[in-house]
Amino acid sequence: MKLIDGYYVDTNNNKWNAKKFDEAQVKIVSKSLVNCENCIDCVECNDCKNCVDCDYSKHCVGCIDCCHCIDCKNCVGCTDCLGCVDCSYCIDSIDCVDCIDCVFCKRCEKCSQCDDCSDCSECVHCSSCKECKKCDVCVLCIECKNCNRCVKCRKCKNVELERYLTDVNNVE
């Protein structure tokens, strides 16, 4: 274990902030990472690369560029996730927060560029999503269905307040 620029660094270039972890803690958490490379402040992950501050993600496998995951369950092949909570596979996820490029997820909040999700809230740039019942402030979505009071969305179907679709200032 080496101390480099304020981080303890292991042989796989995983590192932990010396202000958050002491050397004894780092030796323990370093052993909890299995086949991980270039991760920062992570604990108990498997086969991950470039993840930041994932805590006790015992079942994460093959994640790439994740940030602040909390108690992920069976994540496999994740890419560019941000702030995920209780994700299951990142495809078919439930209750995600601030995720990017998800598919077939349910009850997501503040996610972006998702596809074919349902019952989401405050998402951005999603496409073909269904039953976004809590979408009070979704923006720039495309061809979604059963949304409610979204803003600046295009080609969405069954929007409760038609004025958002017909207002020249809100339609692109």
C-alpha positions as CSV (number, residue, x, y, z in Angstrom):
1,M,0.0,0.0,0.0
2,K,1.4,3.4,-1.0
3,L,0.4,6.9,0.0
4,I,0.3,9.0,-3.2
5,D,-1.2,12.5,-3.4
6,G,-3.4,12.0,-0.3
7,Y,-4.7,8.6,-1.4
8,Y,-3.7,5.1,-0.3
9,V,-3.2,3.1,-3.5
10,D,-3.2,-0.7,-3.9
11,T,-1.6,-2.8,-6.6
12,N,-4.6,-2.6,-8.9
13,N,-4.5,1.2,-8.7
14,N,-7.6,1.3,-6.5
15,K,-7.3,4.2,-4.1
16,W,-8.9,5.5,-0.9
17,N,-8.8,9.1,0.4
18,A,-6.4,9.3,3.4
19,K,-8.7,11.8,5.1
20,K,-11.6,9.3,5.1
21,F,-9.6,6.0,5.6
22,D,-6.5,5.2,7.7
23,E,-4.0,2.7,6.5
24,A,-5.4,-0.2,8.5
25,Q,-8.9,0.3,7.1
26,V,-7.5,0.5,3.6
27,K,-5.8,-2.8,3.9
28,I,-9.1,-4.4,4.9
29,V,-11.3,-2.7,2.2
30,S,-8.7,-3.3,-0.5
31,K,-9.2,-7.1,0.1
32,S,-12.9,-6.6,-0.3
33,L,-12.5,-5.5,-3.9
34,V,-12.2,-8.5,-6.2
35,N,-10.6,-7.9,-9.7
36,C,-11.4,-4.1,-9.5
37,E,-9.2,-1.5,-11.2
38,N,-8.9,2.3,-10.8
39,C,-11.8,2.5,-8.3
40,I,-11.8,5.4,-5.7
41,D,-13.1,5.0,-2.1
42,C,-15.1,1.7,-2.9
43,V,-15.9,-1.2,-0.6
44,E,-16.9,-4.8,-1.5
45,C,-17.2,-4.7,-5.3
46,N,-16.3,-7.3,-8.0
47,D,-14.8,-6.9,-11.5
48,C,-15.4,-3.1,-11.5
49,K,-13.5,-0.3,-13.2
50,N,-13.3,3.4,-12.5
51,C,-16.0,3.4,-9.9
52,V,-16.2,6.2,-7.2
53,D,-17.4,5.9,-3.6
54,C,-19.5,2.7,-4.0
55,D,-20.4,1.4,-0.5
56,Y,-21.0,-2.2,0.3
57,S,-22.1,-3.1,-3.2
58,K,-21.5,-6.8,-2.5
59,H,-23.1,-8.0,-5.6
60,C,-21.8,-5.4,-8.1
61,V,-20.1,-7.2,-11.0
62,G,-18.5,-5.6,-14.0
63,C,-19.6,-2.0,-13.3
64,I,-17.9,0.8,-15.2
65,D,-17.7,4.5,-14.1
66,C,-20.4,4.2,-11.3
67,C,-20.6,6.9,-8.7
68,H,-22.0,6.7,-5.2
69,C,-23.8,3.3,-5.5
70,I,-25.5,2.3,-2.3
71,D,-26.3,-1.4,-1.6
72,C,-26.6,-2.4,-5.2
73,K,-28.0,-5.8,-5.8
74,N,-26.7,-8.0,-8.6
75,C,-25.6,-5.1,-10.9
76,V,-24.0,-6.6,-14.0
77,G,-22.3,-4.7,-16.8
78,C,-23.4,-1.2,-15.6
79,T,-22.1,1.8,-17.5
80,D,-22.0,5.4,-16.5
81,C,-24.5,5.0,-13.6
82,L,-24.7,7.9,-11.1
83,G,-26.2,7.8,-7.7
84,C,-28.0,4.4,-8.1
85,V,-30.0,3.1,-5.1
86,D,-31.2,-0.5,-4.9
87,C,-30.5,-1.2,-8.6
88,S,-31.1,-4.7,-9.9
89,Y,-29.1,-5.4,-13.1
90,C,-29.4,-1.7,-14.2
91,I,-31.8,-3.2,-16.8
92,D,-35.1,-3.7,-15.2
93,S,-34.1,-1.6,-12.2
94,I,-36.4,-0.4,-9.5
95,D,-36.3,2.8,-7.5
96,C,-33.2,4.3,-9.2
97,V,-32.1,7.9,-8.7
98,D,-30.0,10.0,-11.0
99,C,-29.1,7.2,-13.4
100,I,-28.2,7.5,-17.1
101,D,-29.1,5.3,-20.1
102,C,-31.3,2.9,-18.2
103,V,-33.7,0.4,-19.9
104,F,-37.0,-1.0,-18.7
105,C,-36.6,0.6,-15.3
106,K,-39.5,1.3,-12.8
107,R,-40.0,4.2,-10.3
108,C,-36.9,6.1,-11.3
109,E,-36.3,9.7,-10.3
110,K,-34.3,12.4,-12.0
111,C,-32.8,10.0,-14.4
112,S,-31.8,10.8,-18.0
113,Q,-31.7,9.3,-21.5
114,C,-33.7,6.2,-20.3
115,D,-35.7,4.0,-22.6
116,D,-39.0,2.3,-22.1
117,C,-39.2,2.9,-18.3
118,S,-42.4,3.2,-16.3
119,D,-43.7,5.2,-13.3
120,C,-40.8,7.6,-13.4
121,S,-40.5,11.2,-12.1
122,E,-38.5,14.3,-13.1
123,C,-36.5,12.6,-15.8
124,V,-34.8,14.2,-18.8
125,H,-34.4,13.1,-22.5
126,C,-36.2,9.8,-22.1
127,S,-37.8,7.9,-25.0
128,S,-40.8,5.6,-25.3
129,C,-41.4,5.5,-21.6
130,K,-44.8,4.3,-20.3
131,E,-47.1,5.2,-17.4
132,C,-45.0,8.1,-16.1
133,K,-47.7,9.0,-13.6
134,K,-45.5,11.2,-11.4
135,C,-43.9,13.1,-14.3
136,D,-44.7,16.6,-13.1
137,V,-41.5,18.0,-14.4
138,C,-40.0,15.6,-17.0
139,V,-38.4,17.6,-19.8
140,L,-37.4,17.0,-23.4
141,C,-38.8,13.4,-23.5
142,I,-39.7,11.8,-26.9
143,E,-42.7,9.6,-27.7
144,C,-43.6,8.7,-24.1
145,K,-47.1,7.5,-23.1
146,N,-49.5,8.3,-20.3
147,C,-47.3,11.2,-18.9
148,N,-48.7,13.9,-16.7
149,R,-47.8,17.6,-16.9
150,C,-44.4,17.2,-18.6
151,V,-42.5,20.2,-20.0
152,K,-41.1,20.7,-23.5
153,C,-41.7,17.0,-24.4
154,R,-42.1,16.0,-28.1
155,K,-44.6,13.5,-29.6
156,C,-45.7,12.3,-26.2
157,K,-49.1,10.5,-26.0
158,N,-52.0,10.9,-23.6
159,V,-50.6,13.9,-21.8
160,E,-53.1,15.2,-19.2
161,L,-52.5,18.9,-19.9
162,E,-52.6,19.4,-23.7
163,R,-51.5,23.0,-23.3
164,Y,-47.9,21.7,-22.9
165,L,-48.0,20.2,-26.3
166,T,-49.7,23.0,-28.1
167,D,-47.8,26.0,-26.5
168,V,-45.4,27.2,-29.1
169,N,-42.9,28.2,-26.4
170,N,-42.8,24.6,-24.9
171,V,-42.7,22.4,-28.0
172,E,-39.5,21.9,-29.9
